[in-house]
Amino acid sequence: MAAAPLTVDAADGEHLARLVSLVDTGALRVADAVPLTDAQEAHARLATPGTRGRVILTT
């Protein structure tokens, strides 16, 4: 099953709280957090078989 895209504006506390809840309950699996400057690497990682979970871009 393919993962649906998930985008949250960090300034929106309600959506951010929901994201935290999803991570805490295991409903949202985070594979790694990558700096925005390495977005190309993060995108390539998602295309690699075996990556389980979301790759989060950080600023």
N, C-alpha and C positions, 0 to 999 in steps of 0.2 A: 504494500500500500504506500503510495507516494505521500510525502508530508505536504500539507497545505502551507502556503506562505503565511508568515505571521510578522506583522510590523507594528511596533508600538512607539509612540512619541513619548520619550522619557519625561516630558513636562506634564504628561497626563497621568496623575497619580492613581486614578481609578483603574486604567488599563495596566499600569505598572504593578499595582497590587494584585491584579488577576494573574499576571505573568508569574509573579513570585509564588502565588498559590499553586499554579500549575506545576512549577518546578518542585515545590515542596512535596506535593502529592505524587510526583513521579509521572504525571500525565504529559509533561513536557520534558523531554530528555535533552540535556545540553552536552554536546560532544566536546566543545572547546569554545573559548573566547579569544578572538583574534583582533588586534588593533586594526582600525579602519584603513591605515596605511598599507596593510597586508591583505586587502579585500580580494585581490586577484588570487592569492594563495588560498584564501578561504573558499572562494568559488571553485577552484580546482579540487579542493579537498572534498567538497560536496559531490563532485562528479566521480569520485573514487569509490568503487564498491567497498563496502565494509564500514563506512562512516555511519554510525548510529547516533541519531540525535541532531539537534540544531547546532549550527556554528554561529555564534553570536559575534557581531562586529561591535567593537568598543571604541569610544573616542577618548 
